[in-house]
Amino acid sequence: ANDTIQIQSMLVKGFQMSGQQAGDFQEQLMATAKSMGLPMQKVVGEFANASNGLKAQGANMQKVFLDLQNQAKNTGIEFKRLQDITGKFDTFEGAADSAGQLNAILGGDYLNSIELLNADEGERVKIMQESLKASGKSFESMSKQERMATAQALGLENVTELQKLM
């Protein structure tokens, strides 16, 4: 109940939603938590922690949060960690550096820095996955050095995160 009140207040005051819009979004959060087999408290907590970054998304905030939550469930990488990874593409410099490094490692023009810059967080995860798949490389076919370099170029902490992402 405390989480619900906190989220309701945040949505109405921080995101300028109507009471009805805030209630509808909370229902989406509950449905998401249930469909993913996650505790509601965890999803609400992740939303509360991510809310400052999500404000920049404006009206797209709900979609971005739910999409990234889905990516976290599918990859097994924690929501906050995915948010940190995709956040490095928020600047032209970060997107260009990562895309350039990864394209060099993968041996082709698989990532476009402008596309990464303009994509939201959930879309960025999909773009990274599609680029790795398009390169024809699998985690198993990469050498140790390729795995480490790819993980570093993507801003991952280790090759385990790369394996989960792939």
mmCIF file of the C-alpha atoms, coordinates in Angstrom:
data_MODEL
# 
_entry.id   MODEL 
# 
loop_
_atom_site.group_PDB 
_atom_site.id 
_atom_site.type_symbol 
_atom_site.label_atom_id 
_atom_site.label_alt_id 
_atom_site.label_comp_id 
_atom_site.label_asym_id 
_atom_site.label_entity_id 
_atom_site.label_seq_id 
_atom_site.pdbx_PDB_ins_code 
_atom_site.Cartn_x 
_atom_site.Cartn_y 
_atom_site.Cartn_z 
_atom_site.occupancy 
_atom_site.B_iso_or_equiv 
_atom_site.pdbx_formal_charge 
_atom_site.auth_seq_id 
_atom_site.auth_comp_id 
_atom_site.auth_asym_id 
_atom_site.auth_atom_id 
_atom_site.pdbx_PDB_model_num 
ATOM 1   C CA . ALA A 1 1   ? 0.000  0.000   0.000   1.00 0.00 ? 1   ALA A CA 1 
ATOM 2   C CA . ASN A 1 2   ? 2.863  2.361   0.838   1.00 0.00 ? 2   ASN A CA 1 
ATOM 3   C CA . ASP A 1 3   ? 4.510  1.674   -2.530  1.00 0.00 ? 3   ASP A CA 1 
ATOM 4   C CA . THR A 1 4   ? 1.211  2.260   -4.323  1.00 0.00 ? 4   THR A CA 1 
ATOM 5   C CA . ILE A 1 5   ? 0.730  5.616   -2.614  1.00 0.00 ? 5   ILE A CA 1 
ATOM 6   C CA . GLN A 1 6   ? 4.328  6.606   -3.341  1.00 0.00 ? 6   GLN A CA 1 
ATOM 7   C CA . ILE A 1 7   ? 4.023  5.680   -7.035  1.00 0.00 ? 7   ILE A CA 1 
ATOM 8   C CA . GLN A 1 8   ? 0.634  7.412   -7.316  1.00 0.00 ? 8   GLN A CA 1 
ATOM 9   C CA . SER A 1 9   ? 2.102  10.596  -5.868  1.00 0.00 ? 9   SER A CA 1 
ATOM 10  C CA . MET A 1 10  ? 5.176  10.397  -8.101  1.00 0.00 ? 10  MET A CA 1 
ATOM 11  C CA . LEU A 1 11  ? 3.086  9.904   -11.239 1.00 0.00 ? 11  LEU A CA 1 
ATOM 12  C CA . VAL A 1 12  ? 0.646  12.706  -10.455 1.00 0.00 ? 12  VAL A CA 1 
ATOM 13  C CA . LYS A 1 13  ? 3.162  15.251  -9.144  1.00 0.00 ? 13  LYS A CA 1 
ATOM 14  C CA . GLY A 1 14  ? 6.331  14.292  -10.985 1.00 0.00 ? 14  GLY A CA 1 
ATOM 15  C CA . PHE A 1 15  ? 4.886  13.218  -14.325 1.00 0.00 ? 15  PHE A CA 1 
ATOM 16  C CA . GLN A 1 16  ? 1.775  15.454  -14.301 1.00 0.00 ? 16  GLN A CA 1 
ATOM 17  C CA . MET A 1 17  ? -0.547 12.509  -14.887 1.00 0.00 ? 17  MET A CA 1 
ATOM 18  C CA . SER A 1 18  ? -4.203 12.613  -13.980 1.00 0.00 ? 18  SER A CA 1 
ATOM 19  C CA . GLY A 1 19  ? -5.358 10.315  -11.203 1.00 0.00 ? 19  GLY A CA 1 
ATOM 20  C CA . GLN A 1 20  ? -6.914 8.048   -13.838 1.00 0.00 ? 20  GLN A CA 1 
ATOM 21  C CA . GLN A 1 21  ? -3.709 7.911   -15.907 1.00 0.00 ? 21  GLN A CA 1 
ATOM 22  C CA . ALA A 1 22  ? -1.670 7.131   -12.787 1.00 0.00 ? 22  ALA A CA 1 
ATOM 23  C CA . GLY A 1 23  ? -4.111 4.380   -11.810 1.00 0.00 ? 23  GLY A CA 1 
ATOM 24  C CA . ASP A 1 24  ? -3.989 2.899   -15.302 1.00 0.00 ? 24  ASP A CA 1 
ATOM 25  C CA . PHE A 1 25  ? -0.199 2.882   -15.245 1.00 0.00 ? 25  PHE A CA 1 
ATOM 26  C CA . GLN A 1 26  ? -0.161 1.193   -11.845 1.00 0.00 ? 26  GLN A CA 1 
ATOM 27  C CA . GLU A 1 27  ? -2.428 -1.485  -13.261 1.00 0.00 ? 27  GLU A CA 1 
ATOM 28  C CA . GLN A 1 28  ? 0.089  -1.952  -16.104 1.00 0.00 ? 28  GLN A CA 1 
ATOM 29  C CA . LEU A 1 29  ? 2.866  -2.305  -13.520 1.00 0.00 ? 29  LEU A CA 1 
ATOM 30  C CA . MET A 1 30  ? 0.873  -4.946  -11.656 1.00 0.00 ? 30  MET A CA 1 
ATOM 31  C CA . ALA A 1 31  ? 0.078  -6.834  -14.870 1.00 0.00 ? 31  ALA A CA 1 
ATOM 32  C CA . THR A 1 32  ? 3.733  -6.681  -15.906 1.00 0.00 ? 32  THR A CA 1 
ATOM 33  C CA . ALA A 1 33  ? 4.918  -7.960  -12.541 1.00 0.00 ? 33  ALA A CA 1 
ATOM 34  C CA . LYS A 1 34  ? 2.396  -10.790 -12.630 1.00 0.00 ? 34  LYS A CA 1 
ATOM 35  C CA . SER A 1 35  ? 3.132  -11.814 -16.232 1.00 0.00 ? 35  SER A CA 1 
ATOM 36  C CA . MET A 1 36  ? 6.872  -11.865 -15.555 1.00 0.00 ? 36  MET A CA 1 
ATOM 37  C CA . GLY A 1 37  ? 6.532  -13.679 -12.265 1.00 0.00 ? 37  GLY A CA 1 
ATOM 38  C CA . LEU A 1 38  ? 8.137  -10.797 -10.395 1.00 0.00 ? 38  LEU A CA 1 
ATOM 39  C CA . PRO A 1 39  ? 7.091  -9.421  -7.031  1.00 0.00 ? 39  PRO A CA 1 
ATOM 40  C CA . MET A 1 40  ? 5.101  -6.197  -7.419  1.00 0.00 ? 40  MET A CA 1 
ATOM 41  C CA . GLN A 1 41  ? 7.331  -4.561  -4.813  1.00 0.00 ? 41  GLN A CA 1 
ATOM 42  C CA . LYS A 1 42  ? 10.401 -5.219  -6.994  1.00 0.00 ? 42  LYS A CA 1 
ATOM 43  C CA . VAL A 1 43  ? 8.823  -3.713  -10.127 1.00 0.00 ? 43  VAL A CA 1 
ATOM 44  C CA . VAL A 1 44  ? 7.524  -0.703  -8.198  1.00 0.00 ? 44  VAL A CA 1 
ATOM 45  C CA . GLY A 1 45  ? 10.928 -0.212  -6.567  1.00 0.00 ? 45  GLY A CA 1 
ATOM 46  C CA . GLU A 1 46  ? 12.693 -0.359  -9.927  1.00 0.00 ? 46  GLU A CA 1 
ATOM 47  C CA . PHE A 1 47  ? 10.251 2.160   -11.339 1.00 0.00 ? 47  PHE A CA 1 
ATOM 48  C CA . ALA A 1 48  ? 10.775 4.483   -8.382  1.00 0.00 ? 48  ALA A CA 1 
ATOM 49  C CA . ASN A 1 49  ? 14.566 4.219   -8.726  1.00 0.00 ? 49  ASN A CA 1 
ATOM 50  C CA . ALA A 1 50  ? 14.413 4.768   -12.490 1.00 0.00 ? 50  ALA A CA 1 
ATOM 51  C CA . SER A 1 51  ? 11.901 7.602   -12.397 1.00 0.00 ? 51  SER A CA 1 
ATOM 52  C CA . ASN A 1 52  ? 14.386 10.470  -12.631 1.00 0.00 ? 52  ASN A CA 1 
ATOM 53  C CA . GLY A 1 53  ? 15.911 9.049   -15.799 1.00 0.00 ? 53  GLY A CA 1 
ATOM 54  C CA . LEU A 1 54  ? 12.488 8.163   -17.157 1.00 0.00 ? 54  LEU A CA 1 
ATOM 55  C CA . LYS A 1 55  ? 11.234 11.752  -16.871 1.00 0.00 ? 55  LYS A CA 1 
ATOM 56  C CA . ALA A 1 56  ? 13.386 12.642  -19.881 1.00 0.00 ? 56  ALA A CA 1 
ATOM 57  C CA . GLN A 1 57  ? 11.288 10.187  -21.939 1.00 0.00 ? 57  GLN A CA 1 
ATOM 58  C CA . GLY A 1 58  ? 8.143  12.277  -21.466 1.00 0.00 ? 58  GLY A CA 1 
ATOM 59  C CA . ALA A 1 59  ? 4.994  10.577  -22.714 1.00 0.00 ? 59  ALA A CA 1 
ATOM 60  C CA . ASN A 1 60  ? 7.092  7.610   -23.848 1.00 0.00 ? 60  ASN A CA 1 
ATOM 61  C CA . MET A 1 61  ? 8.105  6.858   -20.234 1.00 0.00 ? 61  MET A CA 1 
ATOM 62  C CA . GLN A 1 62  ? 5.668  4.004   -19.687 1.00 0.00 ? 62  GLN A CA 1 
ATOM 63  C CA . LYS A 1 63  ? 6.668  2.165   -22.844 1.00 0.00 ? 63  LYS A CA 1 
ATOM 64  C CA . VAL A 1 64  ? 10.373 2.612   -22.129 1.00 0.00 ? 64  VAL A CA 1 
ATOM 65  C CA . PHE A 1 65  ? 10.084 1.320   -18.570 1.00 0.00 ? 65  PHE A CA 1 
ATOM 66  C CA . LEU A 1 66  ? 7.968  -1.695  -19.477 1.00 0.00 ? 66  LEU A CA 1 
ATOM 67  C CA . ASP A 1 67  ? 10.158 -2.536  -22.483 1.00 0.00 ? 67  ASP A CA 1 
ATOM 68  C CA . LEU A 1 68  ? 13.356 -2.367  -20.442 1.00 0.00 ? 68  LEU A CA 1 
ATOM 69  C CA . GLN A 1 69  ? 11.711 -4.403  -17.681 1.00 0.00 ? 69  GLN A CA 1 
ATOM 70  C CA . ASN A 1 70  ? 10.925 -7.051  -20.298 1.00 0.00 ? 70  ASN A CA 1 
ATOM 71  C CA . GLN A 1 71  ? 14.522 -6.972  -21.574 1.00 0.00 ? 71  GLN A CA 1 
ATOM 72  C CA . ALA A 1 72  ? 15.774 -7.457  -18.012 1.00 0.00 ? 72  ALA A CA 1 
ATOM 73  C CA . LYS A 1 73  ? 13.552 -10.500 -17.617 1.00 0.00 ? 73  LYS A CA 1 
ATOM 74  C CA . ASN A 1 74  ? 14.576 -11.959 -21.000 1.00 0.00 ? 74  ASN A CA 1 
ATOM 75  C CA . THR A 1 75  ? 18.322 -11.464 -20.570 1.00 0.00 ? 75  THR A CA 1 
ATOM 76  C CA . GLY A 1 76  ? 18.607 -12.139 -16.853 1.00 0.00 ? 76  GLY A CA 1 
ATOM 77  C CA . ILE A 1 77  ? 20.491 -8.848  -16.433 1.00 0.00 ? 77  ILE A CA 1 
ATOM 78  C CA . GLU A 1 78  ? 19.143 -6.708  -13.606 1.00 0.00 ? 78  GLU A CA 1 
ATOM 79  C CA . PHE A 1 79  ? 16.950 -3.763  -14.619 1.00 0.00 ? 79  PHE A CA 1 
ATOM 80  C CA . LYS A 1 80  ? 19.242 -1.142  -13.074 1.00 0.00 ? 80  LYS A CA 1 
ATOM 81  C CA . ARG A 1 81  ? 22.269 -2.682  -14.743 1.00 0.00 ? 81  ARG A CA 1 
ATOM 82  C CA . LEU A 1 82  ? 20.552 -2.588  -18.160 1.00 0.00 ? 82  LEU A CA 1 
ATOM 83  C CA . GLN A 1 83  ? 19.637 1.025   -17.528 1.00 0.00 ? 83  GLN A CA 1 
ATOM 84  C CA . ASP A 1 84  ? 23.301 1.800   -16.784 1.00 0.00 ? 84  ASP A CA 1 
ATOM 85  C CA . ILE A 1 85  ? 24.504 -0.067  -19.892 1.00 0.00 ? 85  ILE A CA 1 
ATOM 86  C CA . THR A 1 86  ? 22.072 1.646   -22.245 1.00 0.00 ? 86  THR A CA 1 
ATOM 87  C CA . GLY A 1 87  ? 22.641 5.032   -20.621 1.00 0.00 ? 87  GLY A CA 1 
ATOM 88  C CA . LYS A 1 88  ? 26.104 5.278   -22.144 1.00 0.00 ? 88  LYS A CA 1 
ATOM 89  C CA . PHE A 1 89  ? 24.401 5.772   -25.522 1.00 0.00 ? 89  PHE A CA 1 
ATOM 90  C CA . ASP A 1 90  ? 22.641 8.949   -24.354 1.00 0.00 ? 90  ASP A CA 1 
ATOM 91  C CA . THR A 1 91  ? 25.442 11.125  -25.711 1.00 0.00 ? 91  THR A CA 1 
ATOM 92  C CA . PHE A 1 92  ? 26.771 11.293  -29.240 1.00 0.00 ? 92  PHE A CA 1 
ATOM 93  C CA . GLU A 1 93  ? 30.285 10.647  -27.958 1.00 0.00 ? 93  GLU A CA 1 
ATOM 94  C CA . GLY A 1 94  ? 29.255 7.567   -25.966 1.00 0.00 ? 94  GLY A CA 1 
ATOM 95  C CA . ALA A 1 95  ? 27.204 6.140   -28.833 1.00 0.00 ? 95  ALA A CA 1 
ATOM 96  C CA . ALA A 1 96  ? 29.921 6.839   -31.416 1.00 0.00 ? 96  ALA A CA 1 
ATOM 97  C CA . ASP A 1 97  ? 32.716 5.358   -29.295 1.00 0.00 ? 97  ASP A CA 1 
ATOM 98  C CA . SER A 1 98  ? 30.828 2.180   -28.503 1.00 0.00 ? 98  SER A CA 1 
ATOM 99  C CA . ALA A 1 99  ? 29.489 1.698   -32.022 1.00 0.00 ? 99  ALA A CA 1 
ATOM 100 C CA . GLY A 1 100 ? 32.930 2.245   -33.540 1.00 0.00 ? 100 GLY A CA 1 
ATOM 101 C CA . GLN A 1 101 ? 34.622 -0.165  -31.148 1.00 0.00 ? 101 GLN A CA 1 
ATOM 102 C CA . LEU A 1 102 ? 32.000 -2.841  -31.601 1.00 0.00 ? 102 LEU A CA 1 
ATOM 103 C CA . ASN A 1 103 ? 31.963 -2.519  -35.390 1.00 0.00 ? 103 ASN A CA 1 
ATOM 104 C CA . ALA A 1 104 ? 35.754 -2.945  -35.405 1.00 0.00 ? 104 ALA A CA 1 
ATOM 105 C CA . ILE A 1 105 ? 35.533 -6.032  -33.196 1.00 0.00 ? 105 ILE A CA 1 
ATOM 106 C CA . LEU A 1 106 ? 32.693 -7.606  -35.190 1.00 0.00 ? 106 LEU A CA 1 
ATOM 107 C CA . GLY A 1 107 ? 34.317 -6.784  -38.519 1.00 0.00 ? 107 GLY A CA 1 
ATOM 108 C CA . GLY A 1 108 ? 31.521 -4.810  -40.138 1.00 0.00 ? 108 GLY A CA 1 
ATOM 109 C CA . ASP A 1 109 ? 29.163 -1.878  -39.976 1.00 0.00 ? 109 ASP A CA 1 
ATOM 110 C CA . TYR A 1 110 ? 26.607 -3.406  -37.608 1.00 0.00 ? 110 TYR A CA 1 
ATOM 111 C CA . LEU A 1 111 ? 25.890 -0.518  -35.253 1.00 0.00 ? 111 LEU A CA 1 
ATOM 112 C CA . ASN A 1 112 ? 24.910 3.006   -36.186 1.00 0.00 ? 112 ASN A CA 1 
ATOM 113 C CA . SER A 1 113 ? 25.741 5.582   -33.518 1.00 0.00 ? 113 SER A CA 1 
ATOM 114 C CA . ILE A 1 114 ? 22.883 7.897   -34.537 1.00 0.00 ? 114 ILE A CA 1 
ATOM 115 C CA . GLU A 1 115 ? 20.394 5.028   -34.342 1.00 0.00 ? 115 GLU A CA 1 
ATOM 116 C CA . LEU A 1 116 ? 21.689 4.159   -30.853 1.00 0.00 ? 116 LEU A CA 1 
ATOM 117 C CA . LEU A 1 117 ? 21.548 7.780   -29.764 1.00 0.00 ? 117 LEU A CA 1 
ATOM 118 C CA . ASN A 1 118 ? 17.942 8.195   -30.908 1.00 0.00 ? 118 ASN A CA 1 
ATOM 119 C CA . ALA A 1 119 ? 16.694 4.844   -29.588 1.00 0.00 ? 119 ALA A CA 1 
ATOM 120 C CA . ASP A 1 120 ? 15.197 4.417   -26.140 1.00 0.00 ? 120 ASP A CA 1 
ATOM 121 C CA . GLU A 1 121 ? 16.767 2.058   -23.630 1.00 0.00 ? 121 GLU A CA 1 
ATOM 122 C CA . GLY A 1 122 ? 14.767 -1.043  -24.522 1.00 0.00 ? 122 GLY A CA 1 
ATOM 123 C CA . GLU A 1 123 ? 15.316 -0.476  -28.226 1.00 0.00 ? 123 GLU A CA 1 
ATOM 124 C CA . ARG A 1 124 ? 19.062 -0.153  -27.603 1.00 0.00 ? 124 ARG A CA 1 
ATOM 125 C CA . VAL A 1 125 ? 19.177 -3.609  -26.057 1.00 0.00 ? 125 VAL A CA 1 
ATOM 126 C CA . LYS A 1 126 ? 17.407 -5.004  -29.132 1.00 0.00 ? 126 LYS A CA 1 
ATOM 127 C CA . ILE A 1 127 ? 19.788 -3.146  -31.461 1.00 0.00 ? 127 ILE A CA 1 
ATOM 128 C CA . MET A 1 128 ? 22.802 -4.566  -29.627 1.00 0.00 ? 128 MET A CA 1 
ATOM 129 C CA . GLN A 1 129 ? 21.383 -8.091  -29.765 1.00 0.00 ? 129 GLN A CA 1 
ATOM 130 C CA . GLU A 1 130 ? 20.512 -7.801  -33.452 1.00 0.00 ? 130 GLU A CA 1 
ATOM 131 C CA . SER A 1 131 ? 23.989 -6.457  -34.268 1.00 0.00 ? 131 SER A CA 1 
ATOM 132 C CA . LEU A 1 132 ? 25.676 -9.338  -32.500 1.00 0.00 ? 132 LEU A CA 1 
ATOM 133 C CA . LYS A 1 133 ? 23.405 -11.788 -34.316 1.00 0.00 ? 133 LYS A CA 1 
ATOM 134 C CA . ALA A 1 134 ? 23.956 -10.091 -37.703 1.00 0.00 ? 134 ALA A CA 1 
ATOM 135 C CA . SER A 1 135 ? 27.710 -10.416 -37.320 1.00 0.00 ? 135 SER A CA 1 
ATOM 136 C CA . GLY A 1 136 ? 27.307 -14.188 -37.450 1.00 0.00 ? 136 GLY A CA 1 
ATOM 137 C CA . LYS A 1 137 ? 29.286 -14.560 -34.241 1.00 0.00 ? 137 LYS A CA 1 
ATOM 138 C CA . SER A 1 138 ? 28.017 -16.514 -31.312 1.00 0.00 ? 138 SER A CA 1 
ATOM 139 C CA . PHE A 1 139 ? 29.313 -16.408 -27.786 1.00 0.00 ? 139 PHE A CA 1 
ATOM 140 C CA . GLU A 1 140 ? 30.764 -19.877 -28.271 1.00 0.00 ? 140 GLU A CA 1 
ATOM 141 C CA . SER A 1 141 ? 32.553 -18.966 -31.512 1.00 0.00 ? 141 SER A CA 1 
ATOM 142 C CA . MET A 1 142 ? 34.268 -15.890 -30.061 1.00 0.00 ? 142 MET A CA 1 
ATOM 143 C CA . SER A 1 143 ? 37.760 -16.080 -28.657 1.00 0.00 ? 143 SER A CA 1 
ATOM 144 C CA . LYS A 1 144 ? 38.414 -14.991 -25.100 1.00 0.00 ? 144 LYS A CA 1 
ATOM 145 C CA . GLN A 1 145 ? 39.828 -11.689 -26.367 1.00 0.00 ? 145 GLN A CA 1 
ATOM 146 C CA . GLU A 1 146 ? 36.799 -11.063 -28.624 1.00 0.00 ? 146 GLU A CA 1 
ATOM 147 C CA . ARG A 1 147 ? 34.439 -11.725 -25.730 1.00 0.00 ? 147 ARG A CA 1 
ATOM 148 C CA . MET A 1 148 ? 36.329 -9.378  -23.434 1.00 0.00 ? 148 MET A CA 1 
ATOM 149 C CA . ALA A 1 149 ? 36.620 -6.631  -26.066 1.00 0.00 ? 149 ALA A CA 1 
ATOM 150 C CA . THR A 1 150 ? 32.945 -6.937  -27.034 1.00 0.00 ? 150 THR A CA 1 
ATOM 151 C CA . ALA A 1 151 ? 31.853 -6.767  -23.408 1.00 0.00 ? 151 ALA A CA 1 
ATOM 152 C CA . GLN A 1 152 ? 34.018 -3.692  -22.858 1.00 0.00 ? 152 GLN A CA 1 
ATOM 153 C CA . ALA A 1 153 ? 32.739 -1.959  -26.020 1.00 0.00 ? 153 ALA A CA 1 
ATOM 154 C CA . LEU A 1 154 ? 29.150 -2.503  -24.859 1.00 0.00 ? 154 LEU A CA 1 
ATOM 155 C CA . GLY A 1 155 ? 29.905 -1.216  -21.362 1.00 0.00 ? 155 GLY A CA 1 
ATOM 156 C CA . LEU A 1 156 ? 29.346 -4.600  -19.752 1.00 0.00 ? 156 LEU A CA 1 
ATOM 157 C CA . GLU A 1 157 ? 31.061 -5.551  -16.513 1.00 0.00 ? 157 GLU A CA 1 
ATOM 158 C CA . ASN A 1 158 ? 32.121 -8.996  -17.671 1.00 0.00 ? 158 ASN A CA 1 
ATOM 159 C CA . VAL A 1 159 ? 31.685 -11.693 -20.284 1.00 0.00 ? 159 VAL A CA 1 
ATOM 160 C CA . THR A 1 160 ? 28.851 -13.267 -18.288 1.00 0.00 ? 160 THR A CA 1 
ATOM 161 C CA . GLU A 1 161 ? 26.745 -10.186 -19.055 1.00 0.00 ? 161 GLU A CA 1 
ATOM 162 C CA . LEU A 1 162 ? 27.712 -10.538 -22.721 1.00 0.00 ? 162 LEU A CA 1 
ATOM 163 C CA . GLN A 1 163 ? 26.561 -14.162 -22.712 1.00 0.00 ? 163 GLN A CA 1 
ATOM 164 C CA . LYS A 1 164 ? 23.237 -13.155 -21.177 1.00 0.00 ? 164 LYS A CA 1 
ATOM 165 C CA . LEU A 1 165 ? 22.817 -10.338 -23.692 1.00 0.00 ? 165 LEU A CA 1 
ATOM 166 C CA . MET A 1 166 ? 23.552 -12.632 -26.629 1.00 0.00 ? 166 MET A CA 1 
# 
